[in-house]
């Protein structure tokens, strides 16, 4: 359904950079901008997002 509603018809090639100890917010912003450059539909607007999780061992 998303592909049928996608407003981006010519998807640009996006090369993802390594995080290289940059702040999480900066890396997240870059990845989200790259995601939106290829995927823009009502499905993305309503259901896609970023989630940060952390695992801690006891």
Buried (B, 14 or more C-beta within 10 A) or exposed (E): EEEEEBEEEEEEEEEEEEEEEEEEEEBBEBBEEBBEEBBBBEBBEEEBEEEEEEEEEE
